[in-house]
Amino acid sequence: MKKLGDFMMTALNRKGLGKETKSALICFLADKYADGRFKSISFSRGVLKVSVSSSAAAQMVQMDEENIITHLNREMKKETVKSIRIVNRG
């Protein structure tokens, strides 16, 4: 039996909205995982772009990058996120 989410993704893909929906979902999951340490900006072509408030925060995200990627890919049930690009806004 298929899940409702599978039907929704199929319908969104038919309408050409699959990539945008997947990007928004990954950004949402990343923000939830971040718990205030960083803010996701965008996701495209396997790269999650995040914003941090300081260079210390950027270093923390960089050290935790592998765990973040593993968590997001586990949530997506697919190897979707390949790398993280950090932007220091502070």
Summary of the structure (lengths in Angstrom):
residues: 90
radius of gyration: 14.1
end to end distance: 47.9
largest distance: 47.9
contacts: 237
relative contact order: 0.17
helix: 54%
strand: 20%
